[in-house]
Amino acid sequence: MLIDFNEIKEVKVPGMNGGTGEMSARMYMSDAGKIIPCRIHAGGSIGLHRHETSDDINYIISGNGKAVCDGLEEMLTAGTCHVCKKGSEHSIVNTGDEDLVMLTVVVER
């Protein structure tokens, strides 16, 4: 199966999960989960939220950020991957001056 994200409309999401600022994303969804190339813009964040039914995998492509997962802080840079396992809660903050660009994969289980 081929997914062409060039054909999926990019949406702007203000205050994702109660976070600050804005992010831009293209989203593919199925019963198995989601694949989301996205950018948290400078000054933005994804608010603290729990993953009740899924694992949330966030691979950082560029930029700098911070994830807080179950109270533990993790620094995010290009080439790192933050995983929030089913039942955990996390937030992601762009700590840099440029977009925090990442590929998010949500796996339902």
BAFI-3210 file (N, C-alpha, C; in Angstrom, 3 decimals, decimal comma, padded with zeros to 6 digits):
// residues 109
n [1|2|3|4|5|6|7|8|9|10|11|12|13|14|15|16|17|18|19|20|21|22|23|24|25|26|27|28|29|30|31|32|33|34|35|36|37|38|39|40|41|42|43|44|45|46|47|48|49|50|51|52|53|54|55|56|57|58|59|60|61|62|63|64|65|66|67|68|69|70|71|72|73|74|75|76|77|78|79|80|81|82|83|84|85|86|87|88|89|90|91|92|93|94|95|96|97|98|99|100|101|102|103|104|105|106|107|108|109]
n.u [000,847|000,560|001,006|000,437|001,486|001,599|-000,793|-002,562|-004,372|-002,856|-003,409|-003,933|-003,496|-004,587|-003,454|-003,141|-004,453|-004,823|-002,483|-000,028|000,226|000,609|000,280|001,132|-000,156|-000,349|-002,544|-002,881|-005,300|-006,380|-008,049|-006,039|-004,373|-002,583|-000,701|001,353|002,883|004,248|004,503|005,467|005,100|007,390|007,425|005,235|003,237|002,221|-000,319|-000,485|-001,540|-003,210|-002,530|-004,743|-005,412|-003,385|000,034|002,279|004,448|007,129|009,193|011,934|012,657|013,761|014,802|014,331|013,266|011,218|010,063|007,704|007,075|005,066|005,988|008,755|011,411|012,498|014,925|014,572|015,947|017,081|016,911|016,318|013,931|010,869|008,846|005,644|004,101|001,170|-001,275|000,289|001,042|001,744|003,486|004,571|006,957|007,988|011,114|012,792|013,789|012,860|010,648|009,603|010,014|008,459|007,750|004,943|003,680|000,900|-000,023|-002,594|-003,620]
n.v [-001,186|002,158|005,332|008,571|011,393|013,870|014,190|014,490|016,792|019,422|020,335|022,929|023,001|024,478|024,734|021,905|019,177|020,797|022,201|024,793|027,459|026,488|023,717|022,000|019,512|016,463|013,807|010,326|007,886|004,786|001,730|000,479|002,455|005,605|007,657|010,369|012,959|015,836|019,239|021,058|024,309|027,044|027,942|026,444|023,677|020,287|019,439|017,848|014,538|011,337|008,061|005,790|003,565|003,023|002,968|005,682|006,888|008,971|010,215|012,288|014,599|017,125|020,053|021,152|019,933|018,972|016,203|015,137|012,374|010,444|011,957|012,014|013,766|014,184|015,049|016,202|015,794|015,946|012,735|011,370|009,378|009,437|007,482|006,929|004,775|002,638|003,507|005,368|008,882|011,923|014,907|017,198|019,630|022,325|023,537|025,147|027,681|027,175|025,141|022,100|019,208|016,205|012,681|011,052|008,039|006,277|003,471|001,325|-000,829]
n.w [000,000|-000,844|000,533|-000,207|000,992|-000,136|-001,336|000,682|002,500|004,285|007,606|009,996|013,433|016,247|019,610|020,324|022,066|024,329|024,373|023,579|021,140|017,702|015,448|012,406|010,260|008,354|007,952|008,031|008,571|009,979|011,037|012,402|013,322|013,163|010,891|010,951|009,565|010,906|012,199|014,937|015,575|016,302|019,715|020,294|021,592|022,357|024,407|027,691|027,643|027,763|026,519|026,006|024,454|022,688|021,401|021,066|018,801|018,175|015,895|015,537|013,096|012,538|014,383|017,838|020,976|023,797|025,565|027,940|029,707|031,623|033,757|033,418|031,906|028,572|026,215|022,903|019,738|016,308|014,880|017,204|019,044|020,554|022,592|023,682|025,620|025,578|027,953|029,211|029,854|028,107|026,985|024,444|023,692|021,710|021,931|020,555|018,091|015,606|013,541|015,118|013,696|012,981|012,622|013,415|014,627|015,437|017,088|017,377|019,975]
ca.u [000,000|001,277|000,329|001,069|001,135|001,452|-002,207|-003,362|-004,388|-002,253|-004,300|-003,315|-004,202|-004,196|-003,603|-003,381|-004,619|-004,672|-001,148|000,082|000,633|-000,028|001,035|000,620|-000,058|-001,075|-002,853|-003,479|-005,913|-007,038|-008,405|-004,801|-003,690|-002,411|000,635|001,169|004,005|003,754|005,433|005,044|005,754|008,129|006,566|004,061|003,337|001,088|-000,597|-000,433|-002,669|-002,959|-002,809|-005,475|-005,566|-002,361|001,394|002,509|005,868|007,443|010,565|012,262|013,365|014,584|014,369|014,642|012,091|011,238|008,890|007,542|006,282|004,892|006,785|010,175|011,738|013,403|015,270|014,332|016,743|017,010|017,401|015,831|012,570|010,150|007,739|004,704|003,418|-000,235|-001,491|001,123|000,645|002,902|003,353|005,750|007,129|009,046|011,954|013,687|013,309|012,354|009,669|009,976|009,449|008,494|006,834|004,263|002,963|000,062|-000,348|-003,678|-003,449]
ca.v [000,000|003,428|006,509|009,769|012,519|015,059|014,276|014,689|018,214|019,811|021,112|023,638|022,650|025,329|024,208|020,451|018,566|021,817|022,797|026,197|027,710|025,817|022,718|021,662|018,064|015,679|012,620|009,113|007,143|003,507|001,052|000,054|003,603|006,838|008,091|011,825|013,885|017,074|020,267|021,943|025,581|027,674|028,405|025,586|022,420|019,372|019,365|016,569|013,664|009,913|007,124|004,687|002,396|002,999|003,468|006,889|006,899|010,274|010,272|013,690|014,826|018,321|020,943|020,808|019,919|018,245|015,397|014,735|011,150|009,933|012,781|012,015|014,680|013,690|016,063|015,734|016,379|015,146|011,373|010,706|008,871|009,401|006,532|006,967|003,474|002,537|003,717|006,474|010,222|012,714|016,170|017,517|021,076|022,834|024,436|025,873|028,840|026,679|024,069|020,760|018,386|014,812|011,709|010,382|006,822|005,832|002,058|000,859|-002,212]
ca.w [000,000|-000,931|001,082|-000,752|001,859|-000,976|-001,710|001,897|002,856|005,559|008,469|011,113|014,664|017,373|020,968|020,301|023,399|025,358|024,303|023,186|019,767|016,579|014,708|011,085|010,115|007,350|008,739|007,475|009,663|009,719|012,289|013,066|013,904|012,389|010,506|010,936|009,452|011,500|012,653|016,022|015,265|017,410|020,796|020,420|022,323|022,448|025,836|028,384|027,361|028,006|025,431|026,629|023,578|021,642|021,580|020,267|018,451|017,582|015,387|015,298|011,835|012,749|015,447|019,226|021,813|025,064|025,867|029,332|029,668|032,984|034,655|033,061|030,827|027,531|025,231|021,544|018,656|015,077|015,001|018,413|018,947|021,825|022,573|024,800|025,569|025,971|029,379|029,691|029,417|027,707|026,261|023,641|023,603|020,840|022,735|019,662|017,336|014,329|013,693|015,556|012,634|013,393|012,070|014,519|014,291|016,539|016,866|018,254|020,464]
c.u [000,885|000,410|001,090|000,625|001,055|-000,005|-003,127|-003,237|-003,736|-003,251|-003,478|-004,170|-003,725|-004,392|-003,894|-003,396|-004,386|-003,299|-001,197|000,425|-000,113|000,880|000,366|000,827|-000,819|-001,308|-003,464|-004,027|-006,503|-007,414|-007,172|-004,061|-003,612|-000,942|000,516|002,511|003,521|004,890|004,786|005,819|006,407|007,144|005,369|004,321|002,084|000,879|-000,568|-001,713|-002,247|-003,321|-003,421|-005,446|-004,424|-000,980|001,546|004,016|006,155|008,914|010,870|013,123|014,271|013,975|014,761|013,380|012,313|009,936|008,882|006,578|006,251|005,821|008,267|010,412|012,747|013,662|015,150|015,190|016,627|017,635|016,981|014,375|011,974|008,963|006,926|003,864|001,968|-000,350|-000,688|000,548|001,891|002,479|004,649|005,780|008,239|009,846|012,872|013,023|012,738|011,319|010,324|009,251|009,566|007,505|006,250|003,499|002,203|-000,391|-001,401|-003,387|-004,336]
c.v [001,240|004,531|007,715|010,975|013,837|015,265|014,477|016,152|018,439|020,658|021,788|023,373|023,572|024,586|022,720|019,875|019,559|022,457|024,243|026,290|026,846|024,748|022,508|020,175|017,576|014,329|011,521|008,322|005,834|002,896|000,674|001,214|004,784|007,007|009,591|012,546|015,245|017,998|021,030|023,234|026,167|028,228|027,519|024,315|021,582|019,164|017,948|015,772|012,211|009,103|005,864|003,412|002,217|003,357|004,659|007,007|008,187|010,324|011,715|013,814|016,044|019,170|020,415|020,876|019,138|017,458|015,137|013,553|010,542|010,639|012,838|012,883|014,054|014,808|015,455|016,512|015,462|013,777|010,662|010,301|008,776|008,448|006,697|005,697|003,576|002,648|004,859|007,807|011,024|014,046|016,376|019,027|021,393|023,848|025,297|027,055|028,453|025,596|022,814|019,824|016,923|013,978|010,954|009,178|006,370|004,409|001,643|-000,566|-002,476]
c.w [000,000|-000,337|000,568|000,068|001,092|-001,376|-000,511|002,324|004,219|006,333|009,557|012,345|015,783|018,694|021,039|021,714|024,533|025,410|023,867|021,701|018,769|016,007|013,354|010,883|008,881|008,012|007,890|008,656|009,151|011,059|013,090|013,719|012,953|012,019|010,251|010,779|009,968|011,922|013,795|015,809|016,521|018,438|021,063|021,213|022,096|023,943|026,383|028,115|027,517|026,763|026,029|025,787|022,588|022,172|020,638|020,051|017,697|017,203|014,982|014,047|011,943|013,859|016,818|020,060|023,080|025,154|027,367|029,297|031,067|033,966|034,342|031,833|029,867|026,536|023,837|020,555|017,449|015,299|016,272|018,217|020,342|021,678|023,851|024,696|026,040|027,493|029,970|029,230|029,094|027,105|025,484|023,443|022,613|021,662|021,877|018,994|015,978|014,599|014,265|014,601|013,035|012,604|013,252|013,971|015,544|016,212|017,876|018,698|021,661]
res [m|l|i|d|f|n|e|i|k|e|v|k|v|p|g|m|n|g|g|t|g|e|m|s|a|r|m|y|m|s|d|a|g|k|i|i|p|c|r|i|h|a|g|g|s|i|g|l|h|r|h|e|t|s|d|d|i|n|y|i|i|s|g|n|g|k|a|v|c|d|g|l|e|e|m|l|t|a|g|t|c|h|v|c|k|k|g|s|e|h|s|i|v|n|t|g|d|e|d|l|v|m|l|t|v|v|v|e|r]
***
